[in-house]
Amino acid sequence: MWQTGSTAAGPVAFGCRLCTARRTGTAVRVVRYAPRWQRVCVRHGRWLLDADADQILEHLDVRRLPEAAAAQRRWAGVARRAVRARAEPGRVFALAHAVVARWWEQALNWEQESVWPRRLHQIAGGNAGGGLERWRIVGRDAVVLPEVVAVAGALLDPAMAQLVWVDSGPGGRGRCPPAVRSAAGSASGWAGPGWGRWPRPTTGDR
């Protein structure tokens, strides 16, 4: 049923049992259609996971991750900007998510990375070391949401789009110019992961 629902109407997530109990008086397992930018139950500090018949864990505790709820609130503004730019917000989010998910896969090799590991340990109850690979799979979307929203906002910045076109278009070097990295670093709500504390590059990096 859940797999069919996901195909027909989008991602299906577990509902918050505490919210269900508050409304109905019974704390039962529920599922609902919820895109990844609407997975934080702000009232109870929970990240609602993809619904799967074999999934025992329904949510992650993000009470110590206030940046997740803050990013969810910021997304509403990014979505409005997308509509004004005649872009479909869901597609903008999907592209930003794909970019950040690629960074996530590479992040284990980033020796100076500190923000994402901290968040991952927090949602794992303080220490994800005992099941790191599992937590990296289960916790990824909650951990990277602030960066996904920041990248989505950057994608809608006409100045940045022009910089990317000039640098990567016909005759371009296919490399990210320092101005783009600087613009991304100063984007509203940008919180890392950790790069804001590193020296700005003086030459283009991929």
ZADREN-664187 format. One record per residue (C-alpha): x, y negated, z; residue number from 1. Coordinates in Angstrom, 3 decimals, padded with zeros to 6 digits, m for minus. Each point is the difference from the previous one (the first is absolute). Last residue first. Layout:
<lumpa east="X" north="Y" up="Z" i="NUM"/>
...
// end
This chain:
<lumpa east="035.554" north="m021.824" up="m008.791" i="206"/>
<lumpa east="002.150" north="m002.685" up="001.549" i="205"/>
<lumpa east="000.741" north="m003.360" up="m001.574" i="204"/>
<lumpa east="002.952" north="m001.930" up="001.384" i="203"/>
<lumpa east="000.323" north="m002.223" up="003.077" i="202"/>
<lumpa east="m001.976" north="002.350" up="002.202" i="201"/>
<lumpa east="m001.712" north="m001.438" up="003.096" i="200"/>
<lumpa east="001.686" north="001.117" up="003.191" i="199"/>
<lumpa east="m002.067" north="002.580" up="001.911" i="198"/>
<lumpa east="m002.502" north="m000.933" up="002.699" i="197"/>
<lumpa east="m002.927" north="m000.300" up="m002.438" i="196"/>
<lumpa east="000.841" north="003.447" up="m001.307" i="195"/>
<lumpa east="m001.182" north="001.773" up="003.138" i="194"/>
<lumpa east="m003.042" north="001.540" up="m001.629" i="193"/>
<lumpa east="m000.778" north="m002.759" up="000.078" i="192"/>
<lumpa east="m002.760" north="m002.135" up="001.354" i="191"/>
<lumpa east="m001.365" north="m001.934" up="m002.949" i="190"/>
<lumpa east="m003.238" north="m001.646" up="001.174" i="189"/>
<lumpa east="000.038" north="m002.759" up="m002.570" i="188"/>
<lumpa east="002.786" north="000.542" up="m002.508" i="187"/>
<lumpa east="003.399" north="m001.376" up="001.040" i="186"/>
<lumpa east="001.939" north="003.190" up="m000.646" i="185"/>
<lumpa east="m001.856" north="000.611" up="m003.234" i="184"/>
<lumpa east="000.937" north="m003.455" up="m001.266" i="183"/>
<lumpa east="003.628" north="000.536" up="000.961" i="182"/>
<lumpa east="000.092" north="003.388" up="m001.681" i="181"/>
<lumpa east="m001.507" north="m001.555" up="m003.124" i="180"/>
<lumpa east="002.483" north="m002.884" up="000.047" i="179"/>
<lumpa east="002.879" north="002.451" up="000.365" i="178"/>
<lumpa east="m000.872" north="001.540" up="m003.381" i="177"/>
<lumpa east="m001.359" north="003.581" up="m000.166" i="176"/>
<lumpa east="001.698" north="001.793" up="m002.843" i="175"/>
<lumpa east="m001.220" north="000.998" up="m003.473" i="174"/>
<lumpa east="002.706" north="m002.167" up="m001.546" i="173"/>
<lumpa east="m002.399" north="m002.008" up="m002.104" i="172"/>
<lumpa east="000.229" north="m000.303" up="m003.776" i="171"/>
<lumpa east="m003.704" north="000.646" up="m000.446" i="170"/>
<lumpa east="m001.577" north="000.133" up="003.448" i="169"/>
<lumpa east="001.663" north="000.983" up="003.271" i="168"/>
<lumpa east="001.420" north="m003.298" up="001.240" i="167"/>
<lumpa east="m002.447" north="m002.366" up="m001.651" i="166"/>
<lumpa east="m002.952" north="002.275" up="000.766" i="165"/>
<lumpa east="001.032" north="000.507" up="003.627" i="164"/>
<lumpa east="000.417" north="m003.725" up="000.532" i="163"/>
<lumpa east="m003.352" north="m000.706" up="m001.653" i="162"/>
<lumpa east="m001.779" north="002.507" up="002.224" i="161"/>
<lumpa east="001.695" north="m001.607" up="002.993" i="160"/>
<lumpa east="m001.285" north="m003.431" up="m000.933" i="159"/>
<lumpa east="m003.493" north="001.353" up="m000.695" i="158"/>
<lumpa east="m000.212" north="001.529" up="003.516" i="157"/>
<lumpa east="m002.483" north="002.869" up="m000.221" i="156"/>
<lumpa east="002.697" north="002.682" up="000.246" i="155"/>
<lumpa east="001.311" north="m001.741" up="003.115" i="154"/>
<lumpa east="m003.331" north="000.452" up="001.737" i="153"/>
<lumpa east="m000.006" north="003.698" up="m000.813" i="152"/>
<lumpa east="003.585" north="000.215" up="001.279" i="151"/>
<lumpa east="m001.012" north="m001.539" up="003.335" i="150"/>
<lumpa east="m003.051" north="002.266" up="000.287" i="149"/>
<lumpa east="002.123" north="003.088" up="m000.673" i="148"/>
<lumpa east="002.649" north="m001.207" up="002.465" i="147"/>
<lumpa east="m002.514" north="m000.365" up="002.838" i="146"/>
<lumpa east="m001.552" north="003.404" up="m000.881" i="145"/>
<lumpa east="003.317" north="001.880" up="000.201" i="144"/>
<lumpa east="m000.385" north="001.694" up="003.381" i="143"/>
<lumpa east="m003.677" north="000.882" up="m000.308" i="142"/>
<lumpa east="000.465" north="001.446" up="m003.477" i="141"/>
<lumpa east="003.057" north="002.055" up="000.978" i="140"/>
<lumpa east="m001.266" north="001.558" up="003.219" i="139"/>
<lumpa east="m001.102" north="003.456" up="m001.097" i="138"/>
<lumpa east="002.844" north="000.626" up="m002.433" i="137"/>
<lumpa east="002.800" north="m001.558" up="002.047" i="136"/>
<lumpa east="m001.494" north="001.575" up="003.111" i="135"/>
<lumpa east="000.260" north="003.458" up="m001.517" i="134"/>
<lumpa east="003.584" north="m000.556" up="m001.126" i="133"/>
<lumpa east="000.995" north="m001.366" up="003.403" i="132"/>
<lumpa east="m001.473" north="002.766" up="002.110" i="131"/>
<lumpa east="002.031" north="m000.067" up="003.210" i="130"/>
<lumpa east="001.511" north="m003.369" up="m000.801" i="129"/>
<lumpa east="m003.299" north="m001.872" up="m000.122" i="128"/>
<lumpa east="000.494" north="m001.464" up="003.474" i="127"/>
<lumpa east="m002.119" north="m002.603" up="001.771" i="126"/>
<lumpa east="m003.524" north="001.302" up="m000.454" i="125"/>
<lumpa east="000.387" north="000.822" up="m003.683" i="124"/>
<lumpa east="m001.534" north="m003.369" up="m000.924" i="123"/>
<lumpa east="002.837" north="m001.760" up="001.807" i="122"/>
<lumpa east="002.740" north="002.190" up="m001.452" i="121"/>
<lumpa east="m001.187" north="m000.829" up="m003.514" i="120"/>
<lumpa east="m000.092" north="m003.714" up="000.756" i="119"/>
<lumpa east="003.565" north="000.002" up="001.291" i="118"/>
<lumpa east="001.204" north="002.076" up="m002.957" i="117"/>
<lumpa east="m001.655" north="m002.491" up="m002.412" i="116"/>
<lumpa east="001.572" north="m003.068" up="001.578" i="115"/>
<lumpa east="003.596" north="001.211" up="000.427" i="114"/>
<lumpa east="001.651" north="000.571" up="m003.372" i="113"/>
<lumpa east="003.726" north="m000.715" up="000.109" i="112"/>
<lumpa east="001.080" north="003.443" up="m001.231" i="111"/>
<lumpa east="m002.503" north="000.079" up="m002.847" i="110"/>
<lumpa east="000.202" north="003.615" up="m001.163" i="109"/>
<lumpa east="m003.210" north="001.056" up="001.753" i="108"/>
<lumpa east="m001.673" north="m002.967" up="m001.688" i="107"/>
<lumpa east="000.041" north="001.435" up="m003.522" i="106"/>
<lumpa east="m003.376" north="001.731" up="000.232" i="105"/>
<lumpa east="m001.451" north="m003.031" up="001.743" i="104"/>
<lumpa east="001.289" north="m002.277" up="m002.751" i="103"/>
<lumpa east="m001.950" north="002.100" up="m002.514" i="102"/>
<lumpa east="m003.085" north="m000.271" up="002.200" i="101"/>
<lumpa east="000.516" north="m003.782" up="m000.027" i="100"/>
<lumpa east="m000.205" north="m000.174" up="m003.789" i="99"/>
<lumpa east="m002.962" north="002.373" up="m000.231" i="98"/>
<lumpa east="m001.852" north="m001.924" up="002.705" i="97"/>
<lumpa east="000.544" north="m003.271" up="m001.845" i="96"/>
<lumpa east="m001.429" north="001.557" up="m003.172" i="95"/>
<lumpa east="m002.973" north="001.485" up="001.848" i="94"/>
<lumpa east="m000.698" north="m003.297" up="001.796" i="93"/>
<lumpa east="m000.080" north="m001.894" up="m003.289" i="92"/>
<lumpa east="m002.227" north="002.705" up="m001.492" i="91"/>
<lumpa east="m002.418" north="m000.239" up="002.912" i="90"/>
<lumpa east="m000.103" north="m003.785" up="m000.246" i="89"/>
<lumpa east="m001.073" north="000.011" up="m003.677" i="88"/>
<lumpa east="001.765" north="m002.955" up="m001.598" i="87"/>
<lumpa east="m001.801" north="m003.048" up="m001.364" i="86"/>
<lumpa east="002.449" north="m002.355" up="001.771" i="85"/>
<lumpa east="m002.863" north="m001.257" up="002.172" i="84"/>
<lumpa east="m000.844" north="003.624" up="000.791" i="83"/>
<lumpa east="003.611" north="000.707" up="000.958" i="82"/>
<lumpa east="000.090" north="m003.058" up="002.252" i="81"/>
<lumpa east="m003.099" north="001.255" up="001.782" i="80"/>
<lumpa east="001.664" north="003.384" up="000.488" i="79"/>
<lumpa east="003.095" north="m001.670" up="001.465" i="78"/>
<lumpa east="m002.198" north="m001.872" up="002.483" i="77"/>
<lumpa east="m001.749" north="003.203" up="001.096" i="76"/>
<lumpa east="003.381" north="001.725" up="000.215" i="75"/>
<lumpa east="001.072" north="m002.351" up="002.772" i="74"/>
<lumpa east="m002.444" north="001.641" up="002.454" i="73"/>
<lumpa east="001.354" north="003.464" up="m000.807" i="72"/>
<lumpa east="003.535" north="m001.335" up="000.402" i="71"/>
<lumpa east="m000.838" north="m001.314" up="003.478" i="70"/>
<lumpa east="m001.473" north="003.378" up="000.952" i="69"/>
<lumpa east="003.230" north="001.710" up="m001.047" i="68"/>
<lumpa east="002.200" north="m002.699" up="001.562" i="67"/>
<lumpa east="m001.581" north="000.756" up="003.386" i="66"/>
<lumpa east="001.904" north="003.319" up="000.079" i="65"/>
<lumpa east="m000.039" north="000.920" up="003.693" i="64"/>
<lumpa east="m003.757" north="000.648" up="m000.209" i="63"/>
<lumpa east="000.660" north="002.038" up="m003.129" i="62"/>
<lumpa east="m001.039" north="003.405" up="001.354" i="61"/>
<lumpa east="m000.348" north="002.299" up="m002.989" i="60"/>
<lumpa east="m003.272" north="001.582" up="m001.065" i="59"/>
<lumpa east="m001.788" north="003.210" up="m000.879" i="58"/>
<lumpa east="002.618" north="002.629" up="000.809" i="57"/>
<lumpa east="m001.355" north="003.502" up="m000.607" i="56"/>
<lumpa east="000.252" north="m000.180" up="m003.774" i="55"/>
<lumpa east="m001.027" north="003.226" up="m001.735" i="54"/>
<lumpa east="m003.343" north="m001.322" up="m001.270" i="53"/>
<lumpa east="001.650" north="m003.196" up="m001.113" i="52"/>
<lumpa east="m000.968" north="m003.578" up="000.717" i="51"/>
<lumpa east="002.793" north="m002.474" up="m000.655" i="50"/>
<lumpa east="001.072" north="m001.605" up="003.261" i="49"/>
<lumpa east="m001.608" north="m002.821" up="001.959" i="48"/>
<lumpa east="002.556" north="m002.305" up="001.621" i="47"/>
<lumpa east="m001.251" north="m000.743" up="003.498" i="46"/>
<lumpa east="000.261" north="m003.055" up="002.220" i="45"/>
<lumpa east="m003.442" north="000.356" up="001.578" i="44"/>
<lumpa east="m001.762" north="m003.191" up="m001.118" i="43"/>
<lumpa east="002.303" north="m000.532" up="m002.988" i="42"/>
<lumpa east="m000.861" north="003.323" up="m001.577" i="41"/>
<lumpa east="002.725" north="m000.148" up="m002.626" i="40"/>
<lumpa east="m000.649" north="001.888" up="m003.238" i="39"/>
<lumpa east="m001.448" north="m002.779" up="m002.146" i="38"/>
<lumpa east="002.941" north="m000.759" up="m002.334" i="37"/>
<lumpa east="000.359" north="003.702" up="m000.704" i="36"/>
<lumpa east="m003.444" north="000.233" up="m001.560" i="35"/>
<lumpa east="m002.756" north="001.406" up="002.210" i="34"/>
<lumpa east="m002.887" north="002.284" up="m000.921" i="33"/>
<lumpa east="m001.215" north="001.528" up="003.220" i="32"/>
<lumpa east="000.408" north="003.124" up="002.075" i="31"/>
<lumpa east="m001.459" north="000.916" up="003.363" i="30"/>
<lumpa east="001.141" north="002.240" up="002.851" i="29"/>
<lumpa east="m002.283" north="m000.374" up="003.005" i="28"/>
<lumpa east="000.083" north="m002.281" up="003.042" i="27"/>
<lumpa east="m003.720" north="m000.289" up="000.750" i="26"/>
<lumpa east="m001.767" north="m003.085" up="001.376" i="25"/>
<lumpa east="m000.888" north="m001.144" up="m003.508" i="24"/>
<lumpa east="001.615" north="m003.410" up="m000.429" i="23"/>
<lumpa east="002.654" north="000.070" up="002.740" i="22"/>
<lumpa east="000.621" north="003.693" up="m000.592" i="21"/>
<lumpa east="000.641" north="m000.654" up="m003.680" i="20"/>
<lumpa east="002.368" north="m002.847" up="000.848" i="19"/>
<lumpa east="001.888" north="002.301" up="002.372" i="18"/>
<lumpa east="000.062" north="002.764" up="m002.609" i="17"/>
<lumpa east="001.685" north="m002.291" up="m002.539" i="16"/>
<lumpa east="m000.883" north="001.278" up="m003.443" i="15"/>
<lumpa east="002.143" north="002.473" up="m001.887" i="14"/>
<lumpa east="001.007" north="m001.184" up="m003.424" i="13"/>
<lumpa east="m001.236" north="000.567" up="m003.534" i="12"/>
<lumpa east="001.835" north="m001.746" up="m002.818" i="11"/>
<lumpa east="m002.066" north="m000.983" up="m003.038" i="10"/>
<lumpa east="m003.587" north="000.445" up="m001.098" i="9"/>
<lumpa east="m000.235" north="003.041" up="m002.234" i="8"/>
<lumpa east="003.404" north="001.617" up="000.334" i="7"/>
<lumpa east="000.265" north="m000.637" up="003.724" i="6"/>
<lumpa east="m003.522" north="001.293" up="000.533" i="5"/>
<lumpa east="000.769" north="003.227" up="m001.840" i="4"/>
<lumpa east="003.081" north="000.559" up="002.174" i="3"/>
<lumpa east="m002.067" north="m000.714" up="003.088" i="2"/>
<lumpa east="m002.722" north="002.456" up="m000.989" i="1"/>
// end
